[in-house]
Amino acid sequence: MTNAYDEAYRRALEDPEGYWGDVAEDVRWIKKWDKVLDDSNKPFYRWFSGAEVNTCFNAVDRHVEEGRADQLALIYDSPVTGTVRKYTYRELLDEVSLFAGVLKANGVTKGDRVIVYMPMVPEAAIAMLACARIGAIHSVVFGGFAANELAVRIDDAKPKAIVSASCGIEIGRVIEYMPLLNGAIELASHKPDHCIILARPEAEAELTPGRDLDWAEAMQAAQPADCVPVLATDPLYILYTSGTTGEPKGVIRDNGGHLVALKWSMKNIYGVDPGDVYWAASDVGWVVGHSYIVYAPLFHGCTTILYEGKPVGTPDAGAFWRVISDHKVKVLFTAPTAFRAIKREDPDGTLMKDYDLSHFKYLFLAGERTDPDTLHWAEEKIRVPVIDHWWQTETGWSIAANCIGLHAFPVKPGSPTKAVPGWDVQILGPDCEPVKDDEIGAICIKLPLPPSSLPTLWNADDRFREAYLEEYPGYYKTADAGYRDDDGYLYIMARTDDIINVAGHRLSTGGMEEVLSNHQDVAECAVIGVADSLKGQLPLGFLVLKAGVKKDHAEIISDVVSMVREQIGPVAAFKTAAVVDRLPKTRSGKILRGTMQKIADNEDFKMPATIDDPVILDEIKGALEGIGYAGSRKS
């Protein structure tokens, strides 16, 4: 017997034009499309070609017109400054229209690029929506990025203007942005005409005369700007991604497909209705912040939360429960890393009892693979469905999820459930042919990709083909490895470069991490493959212990070695691990396994631009030396 998910999945694959054409009726178009799916220039597929639309209108104006003017659109909650600020849809429209007027008055027009280099403040979202309003293309760069990394993005995007702030605020420290911004502009060959700077009381902004404008003063002098029609196939934004190494790639998101898919996802994947409070605990510098802090919740008429804080330390491991309680959050979307941090600081969930979580219905996790131990802990403590889902910067929304708005499947720990309607996911072997169920292979997606996926890279069509399409002709390469079981559930085990070859056996580091995380004293872990002259590679574990654990480290390491031997087998050749205080991560919570591997193998590496704290790499090196690793040979 079929269900709503099965029917949607079948139709989206068999009749994509009919399916997405029907879905698109939920969008307010200025002009309807000539063709739902334009495949005239393969592999550069385009959705809703010929249509005209405005993203900002669908996020803000339409809700004011349709009776939601006095509903809360955005809640800014900042424990680092002790501030809560709320905007109704009408108030958000006023702010966005005025800032669009600021941009327009300073020469920004349709098609121009604007870099947004901002902390987690409402003005970041306002700037993004203002760009969309006038047809400018925004490129958000994580606030606090190093000057040289910002300079690379300035030279690639060639922005007419940059929007920034005097500072960002982390736990216990203020990060001044102006020296970084000035340094980046000095390094860059391209120079923006203007920088618009939000002055925050925590740091003074020294403005450069003739170039810099004060946000508040510019807003006072501005005239509101109306929405500008753009083609559905015109870029809405560029978001730079490089994973953890290499030159950044400018992922393009178009206006039409993005709007259609993200609006659909709110009800069908996340199970929320207009008026519900939805919270993505991420940053606007990452794709999650674009898709699920700013755009999708507003497309759907929800209330979205923009949170300037951390899961622990602002002030404690009860921070998330406080926000859920204060603002009556229905759905929280965050990274497994956040919950591992909460679990480590408050393993019994004691702080949760101080808050009213009665409105809280679903927890969604993505960004890193959700290990079963974290999943079970969250299920046991929160007592709501905990749903792992999987997607990428390039896709902009979920490839695989438990689509609770269509049909809630039983949760299988370690799996993000099934492919979302529109995604033809295949597990391929080295011969580009599908592998059997339960066999690990490269996870690829048959072309064409559904709406909201990247149509190409900014000014880099050849690089787009080379990076994503060449290795598996006719498919998009996700660079993730995993398998599908006989129920159709997907398991994302590792990046393809995290599949290690131990004496000819291809093994998943993700599978080993799953075993390690089940140890009662382990809060967080990572496994990498290190070079070995005999077996090619050997797995090496890193363990972060739960707060208050006093047990001898050697005993814990012996335990996990035995666990891997019992559950995966001697073939894994897992023989040692290092206990560390923390793991190196990007600011979005991804563990930098590739960088750790290069340190272990004594290889040169580029300091990842996205690293949360560079000092930790020295700690990892020290831990490796402590267990006898010197380069690629164990001494």
C-alpha positions in Angstrom: 0.0 0.0 0.0 1.5 3.4 -1.0 1.7 6.4 1.2 2.1 10.2 0.4 5.9 9.9 0.4 5.9 6.9 -2.1 3.5 8.7 -4.4 5.5 12.0 -4.3 8.8 10.1 -4.9 7.5 8.1 -7.8 5.9 11.1 -9.5 8.9 13.4 -9.0 11.2 10.9 -10.8 8.7 9.8 -13.5 7.3 13.2 -14.3 9.6 15.9 -12.9 8.1 18.7 -15.0 4.5 17.8 -13.9 5.4 17.4 -10.3 7.5 20.5 -9.8 5.2 22.5 -12.0 2.3 21.7 -9.6 4.5 22.5 -6.6 5.5 25.8 -8.1 1.8 27.0 -8.1 2.4 27.8 -4.4 4.8 30.6 -5.4 3.8 34.2 -6.3 5.2 34.6 -9.9 5.4 37.8 -11.8 5.5 35.8 -15.1 5.0 32.1 -15.4 7.6 29.9 -17.0 8.0 28.9 -20.6 9.4 25.5 -19.6 9.5 23.8 -16.2 12.8 22.0 -16.9 15.0 23.3 -19.7 17.4 20.6 -20.8 18.5 22.3 -24.0 22.1 22.8 -22.7 23.1 19.6 -20.9 24.6 19.2 -18.3 23.5 22.8 -17.4 19.8 22.1 -16.6 17.7 25.1 -15.7 14.3 25.1 -13.8 11.4 27.4 -14.7 13.1 29.0 -17.6 11.4 32.2 -18.9 9.6 32.8 -15.5 10.0 36.1 -13.6 9.9 36.3 -9.8 11.2 38.2 -6.8 12.5 36.2 -3.9 12.2 39.0 -1.3 8.5 39.5 -2.3 7.8 35.8 -1.6 9.6 36.0 1.7 8.2 39.2 3.1 5.7 41.3 1.0 3.3 38.5 0.2 2.7 37.8 3.9 2.0 41.4 4.6 -0.5 41.4 1.7 -2.0 38.1 2.8 -2.8 38.9 6.4 0.4 38.1 8.3 1.6 41.7 8.7 1.5 41.6 12.5 2.8 38.0 12.9 6.4 37.7 14.1 8.7 37.0 11.2 12.1 37.1 12.9 13.3 36.8 16.5 16.9 37.9 17.3 18.1 36.2 20.4 21.7 37.1 21.5 22.9 35.7 24.9 26.3 37.2 24.2 24.9 40.7 24.3 21.8 40.0 26.5 19.5 41.2 23.7 16.2 39.9 22.3 14.7 41.8 19.4 11.5 40.9 17.4 10.3 41.9 14.0 6.8 41.4 12.6 6.5 40.8 8.9 5.5 44.5 8.5 8.5 45.7 10.5 10.8 43.4 8.5 9.4 44.7 5.2 10.1 48.3 6.3 13.7 47.5 7.3 14.4 45.5 4.1 12.8 48.1 1.8 14.9 50.9 3.4 18.2 49.0 3.2 17.4 48.1 -0.4 17.1 51.8 -0.9 20.5 52.3 0.7 22.1 49.8 -1.7 20.3 51.4 -4.7 21.4 54.9 -3.6 24.9 53.7 -3.6 24.9 52.4 -7.2 23.9 48.7 -6.6 21.7 47.5 -9.3 20.3 44.2 -10.7 23.1 41.7 -11.3 25.7 43.5 -9.1 27.3 41.5 -6.3 27.3 42.5 -2.7 29.4 40.7 -0.1 27.8 40.4 3.3 30.5 39.9 6.0 28.4 40.0 9.1 27.9 38.4 12.6 24.7 36.8 13.6 22.6 40.0 13.8 19.2 40.8 12.2 21.0 43.2 9.8 22.7 40.2 8.1 19.3 38.8 7.1 18.0 42.2 6.2 21.0 42.8 3.9 20.4 39.4 2.2 16.7 40.1 1.6 17.5 43.7 0.4 19.9 42.3 -2.2 17.2 39.9 -3.4 14.7 42.8 -3.5 16.6 44.8 -6.1 18.0 41.8 -8.0 21.6 42.1 -6.6 23.5 38.8 -6.0 24.6 38.5 -2.4 27.6 36.5 -1.2 27.7 36.0 2.5 31.1 35.4 4.0 31.3 34.1 7.6 32.0 37.1 9.8 35.6 37.0 11.2 37.1 35.1 8.2 40.8 35.9 7.8 41.6 38.9 5.5 43.3 36.8 2.9 40.3 34.4 2.6 38.0 37.4 2.3 40.2 38.9 -0.3 40.0 35.7 -2.5 36.2 36.0 -2.4 36.3 39.7 -3.2 38.4 39.1 -6.3 36.2 36.2 -7.5 32.8 37.9 -6.9 33.9 41.5 -7.7 31.3 43.1 -5.4 30.0 46.6 -6.0 29.6 46.9 -2.2 30.4 45.1 1.0 28.1 45.1 4.1 29.8 44.5 7.4 29.9 45.4 11.1 32.3 46.8 13.6 32.6 43.4 15.3 31.4 39.9 16.0 31.1 38.5 19.6 32.2 35.1 20.7 32.2 33.7 24.2 34.4 36.0 26.2 35.9 37.9 23.3 35.1 40.6 20.7 36.4 40.1 17.2 36.9 43.4 15.4 36.0 43.2 11.8 37.3 46.5 10.4 41.0 45.5 10.5 40.1 42.2 8.7 37.9 44.0 6.2 40.5 46.8 5.5 43.2 44.1 5.2 41.2 42.1 2.7 40.4 45.1 0.5 44.1 46.1 0.5 45.0 42.5 -0.5 42.3 42.2 -3.2 42.8 43.4 -6.8 39.2 44.4 -7.0 38.0 47.3 -4.9 34.4 47.8 -3.8 32.9 51.2 -4.4 31.4 51.3 -0.9 31.3 49.5 2.4 28.2 49.9 4.7 29.2 49.3 8.3 26.9 48.4 11.2 28.4 50.0 14.3 28.0 47.8 17.4 28.6 49.2 20.9 31.1 46.5 21.7 33.7 47.9 19.2 34.2 51.2 17.4 34.3 51.3 13.7 36.9 53.6 12.1 35.3 54.4 8.7 37.4 55.2 5.6 36.1 58.5 4.2 34.7 58.3 0.7 34.4 54.5 0.9 32.6 53.6 4.1 29.0 54.5 5.2 27.5 54.1 8.7 24.5 51.8 8.5 22.2 53.9 10.8 23.0 57.1 9.1 22.4 55.6 5.6 19.1 54.1 6.7 17.9 57.5 8.0 18.6 59.1 4.7 17.2 56.2 2.5 14.0 55.9 0.5 12.3 52.5 0.4 13.0 50.5 -2.8 10.4 48.3 -4.5 10.9 44.7 -5.7 12.6 44.2 -9.0 11.6 41.4 -11.3 14.4 38.8 -12.1 14.4 35.7 -14.1 13.9 32.5 -12.3 17.2 31.4 -13.7 19.1 34.5 -12.5 21.4 34.0 -9.5 20.1 34.8 -6.1 23.4 34.3 -4.3 26.9 32.9 -4.5 28.1 30.8 -1.5 31.8 29.9 -1.5 32.7 26.4 -0.4 36.0 24.6 -0.5 35.3 21.8 2.0 38.4 21.9 4.2 41.1 22.4 1.5 41.6 24.0 -1.9 40.5 27.1 -3.6 36.9 28.2 -2.8 34.2 27.3 -5.3 31.4 29.8 -5.8 28.2 27.7 -5.6 25.3 29.5 -7.4 21.7 29.3 -6.2 19.0 30.5 -8.7 15.9 32.4 -7.7 13.1 30.2 -9.0 14.1 26.7 -8.2 15.4 27.8 -4.8 12.1 29.4 -3.9 10.0 26.4 -5.1 12.0 23.6 -3.4 12.6 25.4 -0.1 9.0 26.4 0.4 8.0 22.8 -0.4 10.5 21.5 2.1 9.1 23.3 5.2 5.8 21.4 5.3 6.8 18.2 3.6 10.2 17.5 5.3 10.0 19.5 8.5 6.3 19.3 9.2 5.8 23.0 10.0 2.9 25.2 9.1 2.6 29.0 8.6 2.8 30.7 11.9 4.9 28.0 13.6 8.3 28.9 15.2 11.2 27.3 13.4 14.8 27.5 14.6 17.9 26.6 12.6 20.8 27.0 15.1 23.4 27.7 12.5 25.1 30.8 11.0 24.2 32.9 8.0 27.7 32.2 6.7 26.8 28.6 6.0 24.2 27.1 3.6 21.9 26.1 6.5 21.8 29.8 7.5 20.8 30.8 4.0 18.2 28.1 3.5 16.7 27.7 6.9 17.4 30.8 9.0 16.6 33.3 6.3 14.7 32.0 3.3 12.6 28.8 3.7 10.9 29.8 7.0 10.0 33.2 5.6 8.8 31.7 2.3 6.4 29.5 4.3 5.1 32.3 6.6 6.8 30.9 9.8 8.6 32.8 12.5 12.4 32.2 12.3 15.0 32.6 15.0 18.4 34.2 14.5 20.5 33.1 17.5 23.9 34.8 18.4 25.2 32.2 20.9 26.5 28.7 21.3 24.9 25.4 22.5 27.2 25.5 25.6 28.8 28.5 27.4 26.1 31.1 26.7 25.8 30.7 29.6 25.6 26.8 30.0 24.5 23.6 28.3 20.8 24.7 28.9 21.1 27.5 26.3 19.1 25.6 23.6 16.4 24.6 26.0 16.0 28.2 27.1 15.5 29.5 23.6 13.0 26.7 22.8 11.1 27.5 26.0 11.2 31.3 25.6 10.1 31.4 22.0 7.8 28.3 21.8 9.9 26.6 19.1 8.2 23.8 17.3 11.2 22.5 15.2 14.9 22.8 15.9 17.5 22.1 13.2 21.1 22.0 14.3 24.3 19.9 13.9 25.0 16.7 15.8 28.2 18.4 17.1 26.0 20.8 19.1 24.2 17.9 20.8 27.5 16.1 21.5 28.7 19.3 23.2 25.5 19.5 25.3 25.7 15.8 26.2 29.3 16.2 27.2 28.5 19.1 29.6 25.2 17.8 30.9 25.1 14.0 30.3 22.0 13.5 32.5 20.1 16.3 30.8 19.5 17.9 34.2 19.3 21.5 32.8 16.5 20.5 30.5 14.1 20.2 33.5 14.2 23.9 34.1 12.4 24.7 30.9 9.0 24.3 29.3 9.5 22.3 26.1 5.8 21.5 25.5 5.8 23.2 22.1 8.8 21.4 20.9 7.9 18.6 18.4 10.9 17.6 16.2 14.7 17.8 16.3 16.5 17.6 13.0 20.2 17.1 12.8 22.6 17.5 9.8 26.1 18.7 9.0 27.9 15.7 10.4 26.8 12.1 10.4 24.5 11.5 13.5 26.1 8.7 15.4 23.5 6.3 17.1 24.7 7.2 20.6 23.9 10.9 20.1 20.6 10.0 18.5 19.6 7.7 21.4 20.7 10.3 24.0 18.6 13.0 22.4 15.6 10.7 22.0 15.7 9.6 25.6 16.2 13.1 27.1 14.0 15.2 24.9 11.3 12.6 24.1 10.5 14.0 20.6 11.4 12.4 17.2 15.1 13.0 16.4 15.6 13.0 12.6 18.9 12.8 10.9 19.0 14.3 7.4 21.7 14.7 4.8 22.5 17.5 2.3 25.3 19.7 1.1 26.1 23.3 0.3 25.8 22.4 -3.4 22.3 21.0 -3.0 20.9 23.7 -0.8 18.3 21.4 0.8 17.9 17.7 1.8 19.0 14.9 -0.4 17.8 12.3 2.1 15.4 12.8 5.1 12.5 11.3 7.0 9.9 13.5 5.3 7.5 13.8 8.3 5.1 16.1 6.4 4.5 13.3 3.9 5.0 10.1 5.9 7.0 9.4 9.0 9.0 6.3 8.6 10.5 4.4 11.6 13.9 5.8 12.5 17.0 3.6 11.9 20.0 4.8 13.9 22.8 5.9 11.5 20.5 6.5 8.6 19.0 9.8 7.3 16.1 7.5 6.1 15.3 7.7 2.4 16.0 9.9 -0.7 13.7 13.0 -0.7 11.3 13.3 -3.7 13.2 14.6 -6.7 16.6 13.0 -5.8 17.5 9.9 -7.8 20.2 8.6 -5.5 22.4 5.7 -6.7 25.3 3.9 -5.0 27.9 3.3 -7.7 31.1 1.2 -7.8 34.4 2.1 -9.5 32.9 0.9 -12.8 30.1 3.5 -12.6 27.5 0.7 -12.2 25.1 0.4 -9.2 26.3 -1.9 -6.4 24.2 -4.4 -4.5 22.2 -3.4 -1.4 24.3 -3.1 1.8 27.5 -2.7 -0.3 29.5 0.5 0.2 30.0 2.7 -2.9 30.1 6.3 -4.1 26.8 8.0 -3.5 25.8 9.8 -6.7 22.7 11.5 -8.0 21.3 10.9 -11.5 20.9 14.1 -13.5 19.0 16.3 -13.7 19.2 17.5 -10.1 15.9 18.8 -8.7 15.2 22.5 -8.2 17.4 24.5 -5.9 20.5 22.5 -6.7 23.5 24.4 -8.0 23.2 25.0 -11.8 26.9 25.6 -12.0 29.8 27.5 -10.3 30.3 31.2 -10.5 32.2 32.0 -13.7 33.5 28.4 -13.7 31.5 26.1 -15.9 34.5 23.9 -16.6 35.3 23.5 -13.0 31.7 22.6 -12.3 31.9 19.7 -14.8 35.3 18.6 -13.5 34.5 18.8 -9.8 31.0 17.2 -9.9 30.2 15.5 -13.2 33.2 13.9 -14.9 34.0 11.0 -12.7 30.5 9.4 -13.0 29.1 10.4 -16.4 25.4 11.3 -16.2 25.6 11.7 -12.4 26.4 14.4 -9.8 29.2 13.1 -7.5 28.4 13.9 -3.9 31.9 12.8 -2.7 30.2 10.9 0.1 30.3 7.1 0.4 27.7 4.8 1.9 25.1 2.2 1.1 21.4 1.5 0.8 19.7 -1.3 2.7 17.0 -3.5 1.3 14.3 -1.2 2.9 15.6 1.7 0.8 17.3 3.5 3.8 20.5 5.3 3.0 23.6 5.2 5.2 26.1 8.0 4.7 29.3 6.5 6.2 32.1 8.9 5.2 33.5 11.2 2.6 34.8 9.1 -0.3 38.3 10.1 0.9 37.5 8.8 4.4 37.1 5.3 3.0 40.4 3.8 4.0 42.2 0.8 2.4 43.6 -1.6 5.0 45.5 -4.4 3.2 43.1 -4.3 0.3 39.9 -4.0 2.4 37.8 -0.9 1.9 36.6 0.2 5.3 34.5 3.1 6.5 35.9 5.4 9.2 32.3 6.3 9.9 31.5 2.7 10.8 34.4 2.7 13.3 33.3 6.0 14.8 29.9 4.6 15.4 31.5 1.8 17.5 33.7 4.2 19.4 30.8 6.6 20.2 29.0 3.7 21.9 31.5 3.6 24.7 29.9 5.0 27.9 32.8 7.4 28.6 33.2 8.8 25.0 31.4 12.1 24.2 32.8 12.6 20.7 35.3 10.8 18.4 36.9 10.8 15.0 38.7 8.1 13.1 41.3 8.8 10.3 43.4 6.6 8.1 47.2 7.0 8.5 49.8 5.7 6.1 51.4 2.3 6.9 54.2 0.7 4.9 52.8 -2.8 5.4 49.0 -2.4 5.1 48.7 0.8 3.1 46.6 2.5 5.8 45.7 1.9 9.4 42.8 3.5 11.3 43.6 5.8 14.2 41.0 7.0 16.7 40.7 10.3 18.6 38.5 10.3 21.7 36.9 13.3 23.6 35.7 12.0 26.9 32.6 13.1 28.8 32.9 15.7 31.5 34.0 14.2 34.8 35.4 10.9 33.6 38.2 9.8 35.9 38.9 6.4 34.4 42.5 5.7 33.2 42.8 6.6 29.5 44.7 3.4 28.6 41.8 1.4 29.9 39.3 3.4 27.8 41.5 2.9 24.7 41.8 -0.8 25.3 38.0 -0.9 25.6 37.4 0.8 22.2 40.0 -1.3 20.5 38.2 -4.4 21.7 34.8 -3.0 20.7 36.0 -2.4 17.1 37.5 -5.9 16.9 34.3 -7.5 18.1 31.8 -5.4 16.1 33.8 -4.8 12.8 36.4 -7.6 13.0 40.2 -8.0 13.1 40.2 -6.9 9.4 39.8 -3.3 10.6 43.3 -3.5 12.2 42.1 -0.8 14.8 44.8 -0.9 17.4 45.2 2.5 19.0 43.6 5.9 19.8 44.5 9.2 21.4 42.5 10.9 24.1 42.2 14.7 23.3 40.4 17.6 25.0 38.6 18.6 21.7 38.6 17.9 18.0 39.5 20.4 15.3 36.3 21.6 13.5 35.0 24.1 11.1 32.8 26.8 12.5 29.8 24.9 11.2 30.8 21.9 13.3 32.5 19.6 10.7 35.5 17.7 12.0 38.6 18.4 10.0 39.6 14.7 9.5 41.5 15.5 6.3 43.8 18.0 8.1 44.3 15.6 11.0 45.3 12.9 8.6 47.9 15.2 6.9 49.3 16.0 10.4 49.6 12.3 11.2 51.2 11.5 7.8 53.6 14.5 8.2 52.3 16.1 5.0 52.1 19.8 4.2 48.6 21.2 4.6 46.9 24.5 4.1 45.4 26.0 7.3 41.6 25.6 6.7 39.9 29.0 6.4 36.9 27.7 8.3 38.7 26.3 11.3 37.2 27.3 14.6 40.4 27.5 16.6 43.8 27.0 14.9 45.6 26.3 18.2 43.9 22.9 18.4 46.0 21.6 15.5 49.1 21.9 17.7 47.2 19.9 20.4 46.4 17.2 17.9 50.1 17.1 16.8 51.1 16.7 20.5 48.6 13.9 21.0 49.9 12.0 18.0 53.5 12.4 19.2 52.3 11.2 22.6 51.2 7.8 21.2 54.3 7.4 19.1 53.4 8.8 15.7 56.1 10.7 13.9 54.9 11.4 10.4 53.7 8.4 8.6 55.7 5.9 10.6 54.9 4.9 14.1 58.1 5.1 16.1 
